[in-house]
Amino acid sequence: MDIAAYMTEVGQQARAAATLVARSTTETRNRALLATAEALDAARSELATANARDLASGKESGLDAAMLDRLELTPERVDTMIEGLRQVASLPDPIGAITDMTYRPSGIQVGKMRVPLGVIGIIYESRPNVTVEAASLCIKSGNATILRGGSESIHSNQAIALCLARGLADAGLPESAVQVVKTTDRAAVGELITMPEYVDVIVPRGGKGLIERISRDARVPVIKHLDGVCHVYIDSHADPEKALNVAVNSKTHRYGTCNTMETLLVDKEIAADMLALLGPAFIEKGVELRGCEQTREILADINAATEADWEEEYLAPVLAIRVVDGLDGAIEHINRYSSRHTDSIITENYTRARRFITEVDSSSVMVNASTRFADGFEYGLGAEIGISTDKIHARGPVGLEGLTSQKYVVFGDGHVRA
């Protein structure tokens, strides 16, 4: 296969489809999502067969247990995909909404209208359910999309693609509005991220290596976060019970997510009492603790933290702990080492909370809440396509609105400029 020619054709078809999807009605796009849900339900046997091929290939190629688990399409996961499509269909449609209308001295009215981005390229690994999640958000927000899943899930993704095509056709939308790249050749990724004439934005979902490569080589704007070095800071004005519950949940609710706490900061004024509570709680959960010198004076049996630990996204039951010199020390540490993802303060002092949320430069900043809340569903956005730590366009969880832009609209009645 000529990869460059193939991807050019995919891009051309996506660009043409994007125009049709953008001008479709909310009812039409919702119909496509609901029809896709029906197609998935009817194709359970085909999905299971395709997924079994991927699992067998994965085992032969030596994929570890965690990768195989992410790859598997259980009946429950198919149920979740179907429910996800129905939920996205029920969300308010952002397209066409006009806001901020104001009269200018000249008599014209000026406002902003929300519009689709156009063609969204999404590159992801392992989990075939991402195919449905990404496609549903793009369809609902009036965009066309090109999806490039991992080679390990090629058969599952193609089986899901057939269901998406049936859903789109049922609603009268072009099947090319959602295209799942059919080749496992990695050159396809290189083509996809360097086609600004056909693709408006790239969203990579996967490991740090993938995202670094996309960020480095893309000629198309990228919505991404590299890693999630998230912090919880326990202030001297914290309620100890709240601090214990939030810190333990932030770390141990799930280890392998980007919004899991990786570094715990504790005000030196309360460090002795607070760490005496927290240390045993984490150890009971099987978490390896790595602490600064002051931390190890309180928790003598834990490992010493190195400079590298403050920048590490463990994605594992490992936690770095540092005693800091009050709120100033916490903010200084976070703004130096944080990946700008999610950081939380535990305090009963309103003034300190306000300083923290104002001065910590991250996409989500929290007060008395677990970092695990940083996702689209918990924020009321519905499904999300990823989390952005960039500052331009979308920041934080990227839901439907993050897949749109705005343009100015002006209303006059024969007005001319003097």
N, C-alpha and C positions, 0 to 999 in steps of 0.2 A: 504494500500500500504506500502510495505517495502521501506522506503525512501532511506536508505543507498544503497540497491541493485539497486533501480531505478536510482539513481544518478551515481552509478558506471557504469551502462550500458550506460547512457548518456555520461559520460566521455570517455569510451572506444570507442564509436562510433565517438565522436568528434575527438579523437586522430587519428583514422584511416582516417577520412575525411580530416583532416588537411594536411596530406601527399599528397592527391590527389589535393586539392585546391592549395597548394603551387607550384605544378609542372604544373598547368594549364596555358594556354596562357592568355594574356590580352584580346584577342578577346572572349575567352570562358567566362571569368569572367564578361566582359561587357554585353555579351549576357544574362547571368543570371540576371543581374540587369534590363536590358530592358524588359526581359520576365516577371520579377516580376512586373514591372510597368504595363504591359499589363494585368496581372492577377488581380492586384488591381482594375484596371479600370473596368474589367469585373465582379468583385465581389462586386460592390458597395452595392447591395441589401443585400448580406450576411453580409457585414461589418456593415451596418446600423442596422440590426437585432441583431447581437451580441453586438454591442455597446449599443443598447437600453436596453438589459438585464443588462449590467454593470451599466448603469445609474439608472435603477430602483432599483437594489440592493444597489447602493450607497445612493440613497435617503432614502431607508428603514433603512440603517445602520447609517444615520445621517451625511453623508459627507457634509462639508460646501460648499457654492456656488463656492468658488475658486477651490476646489478640483474637483467638478463636471464639472466646465468649462475646467480644464486640461484634464479630462477624456473623454470629448465629442469628437466624430469623426464627425465633420461637413463635408458636401461635399467639402468645401473649404480646409479643412485640409487633406482630401484624395487627392485633387488636388496637395497640397503641397508635400505630400509623393511621389506621382508619379513624380513630377518635380524634387524632391530631388534625386530619383534614377537615373533619366536621367542626372542630373548634375554630380553625382559621376561617372557615366559611362564615362562622357566626360573628367574627370580629367586625367592627366598623371599618368601612372602606375609606382610606385616607385620600384617595385620588379625587381631584376636583374640588376639594374643600378650599374655600376662599376665606382668608383671615386678615386681620389688621387693616381693614378698610378705613381710610381716612379721607376727608375732604381737604384739598390743598387750596391756598388762597386764590389760585387761578380758576377754581371751580371744578377741576377734575377730581375723580375719586381714584385713589391708589391703594392697591392691596396685594396680597400674595396668594397664589394658587398652588396647591400641592400636585406634583406631576411625577410620573415614573422616571427612573434613571435611564431605562432603555434596555440594554442587554447586560446581564450580570453573569460573569463566569465564576463558578464555584469549584474549588479544588479541595478534595477531602480524602480521608483514609478510612479504611476498615468498615465502619458501620453503615450497612446499606439503608437503614432507616433514615439516614441523613438525606438520601435522594428524595424521599417524599417530603421531609421537613423543608428542605431548601426549595423544591419545586413549588410547594403550596404557598410559601411566602412570596415568591416571585410572581406567581400567577395572580394572587390576591392584590398585590401592589402594582399590577398592570405592566409588569416587565416580562421580557423573554429571558430564558436562561440557558446556559451551556454548562452541563455538569460533568466533571471529570472525577469519578470515584477511583479508589485504589484498585490495583490490578487483582488483589486478592478477593475482591467482591464483584468481579466483572459479570458473572452469570446472574447473580442476584440483582444487580443494578439493571441489567438488560431486561430481566423479567418484570421489574418494577416499571421500567420505561414503557413497556407495552401497555401497562395499566394506565399510566399517565396519558399516553397517546389516545387510548380509548376514551378517557374522561374529557380530554380536550375536544376530540371529534364529536362527542355527544353534545357538547355545548356550542359547537360550530366555530371553535377556535382552531387555528392551524396547529397541527401536531408538532411542527418545528418550533413552537413556542417553548417547549422543553425538550432539549436534546441531550441525551446521555452519550458521551463520547464512547465509540465502539471499540477503540483500540487501546491496548495496554502499553503501547510504545510511549516511553516517557517524553519523546520528542513532541508529542501532542501538547504537553503542558507548556513547553517552550514556545510553541506557536500561539497557544491561547493567550498567554500573558503579553504577547507582543503584537496584538492586532487591535490597536486603538480605533481603527476605522470600523470595526465590527463590535467591539466589546467596550462598554463604558466603565465598568468597575470589576475588579477581581476580589473574591472573598476566599482566602485560604483557611481551611479548618484541618488542623493536624498537629504534628509535632513541631518543635522549634526549628529543626533543620529544614523542613518543608517551607515554613513561613519565612525563614531567613532567605532561602533561595528565591522565593517569589518576590519578596521585597527588594532584593538586590537586582533581579533580572527583568522585572516587569516594566513595560512601557505604558501600562494601563494603571490608573489609580487603584490602590489596594486598601481595603478595609480589614484591619487585622489587630491582633495582639500577639506579641511574641511569647510571653510567659506571665504567670500569675504569682508574683512574690507579694503575698498579701499579709498585712499586719493587723494585730489587735494590740492596742495600747491600754493598759489598766492604769488609770489616773489615781492619784492619792485621794481623790474625792469619790472613788467608785464604791458602789454597794458590793461587798465581797461575794454575796450569793449570785448576783447578776454577773459579776466578773467570771466566777467559776463556770457558770452555765454557758455563757457566751463563748468563752475561750475554748472550752472542751468541745462544744458543738462546732465551732469554726474549724477545728482541726480534725475531729474524729468522725464527723457525720459522713464524709466520704473523703478518701485520701487522694484520689486521682483526678480531681477537678481543679480548674484554674482559679476558682474562688475559695479554695481551701487556705486557711491561715498557714503560713510557713515560718513566720517569726512572731514571737510574743515579746512585747515590750512592757516593762513594769516600772512604775515610779519608785525611786530608791526609798522614799519615805515609808512605803508599805510593803517593800519587797520581801522582807523576812516573813511577815504574816501571810502574805498572799501566795508566795511560792511554797510555803509549808502546806497550803491547801492544794495548789495546782500540781505540784510535783507528783504526789501519790496518785492523783486522779489520772494524770496522763500515763504514768507507769502502769497503772491497773489496766488501761486500755491498750497496752503494748506499744506505746510511743517511745522511741529513742529520743532522749533529750540531750541537746548540746548547748552549753551555757557559757556566758562571759565569766570573767574571774569573780565578779561579785555574786553572780548566780551560783557558782560552784562553792562559794563560801556558805551558802544556805543549803544547796542540794549537792552534797559532797561527792556522791557516787556517780554523777553524770559526766559525760564526755565534755571536753573543752571545745568551744566553738572557735573556728578560724575565721579570718576575714572573708573567705569564700562562702561561708555559711550564710552570711547576711544577704547574699545575692542569689541564693540557691532556691529553685523551685523543686522541692523534693518529690512531690506527687507520691508520697509514701509516708508511713508512720514515723516520721522524723520531724523534730521541731527545734528550731533555734530560739534561745531565750536570752534577752539582754536587759539588764537593769539600766535605766536611763535617769538623767538628771531632770526630772519633771517634764512638763509639757514641751518646753523648748527643746529638750534633748530628744523627745519622741518625734517631734515634727522634723527636726534636723536629720535624724536617722532615716525616717520614712522617705523624705524627699531626696535623700542620697541613694538609698538602696532599693526603694520600691520600684516595681515595674509599672506603676501608675494604673494598676487594675482596681483593687478594692482594699480600703483600710478603715478600721473601726476604732473608736474610742469608747471606753467604759468609764462613765463619770456621772455624778449627780450635780455637777456644777455647770450651769447653763453657759456662763461666760467662757469657760474652758472648752465646752463643746462647740460653741460658735467659732472660737479661734481655730480649733482643729479642722472643722469643715471648710473654713475659709482658706487656711494656709496649706493644707495637705493637697498636693496637686495630683489627684488620681481621678479616674473616671467614675468611681463610686466611693463616696465617703459616708460613713455610718456613725450613729451615736447609739450606744447600748443595744446593738444588734449584731448577729452573727454574719460574718462575711459570706456565708453560704447562701444568703438571700440574693446575692448579685447575679440574677439571671432574668431573662425576659418574662418568664411565666410569673415569678414572684413579684415582678415590678408591674404586673398588669398589662404587659405588652403582648400576651399570648406567646406563641412560639418565637424563638429567636434564631437568627442565622449565624450568630457569633457575638463576640464582645470586642469592642474597639477601644484601644487605649490611645488612639490618635486624637488630635484636637480639631481637625477639620472635618466638616460634614457630620459624621455620626460619631458619638462617643458613648461608651458604656454598652449595655445590651442592645443589639441591633435587631429590632423587630420590623413591622411593616413600615413605620414612618422612616426608619433608617434606610429603607430601600427606595426612598423617594427624594425628590428635590423640590425646590420652590421656584416659581417664576413670578415676576411682577405682572400684574394686570392693571390696566388703566381704563376707566370709564369716563367718557365725556359726552357732550351733546353738541357736537359741532365746534368744540373748543379749538382755538388756534393760539399759538404762543405770541404774545405781544413783543 
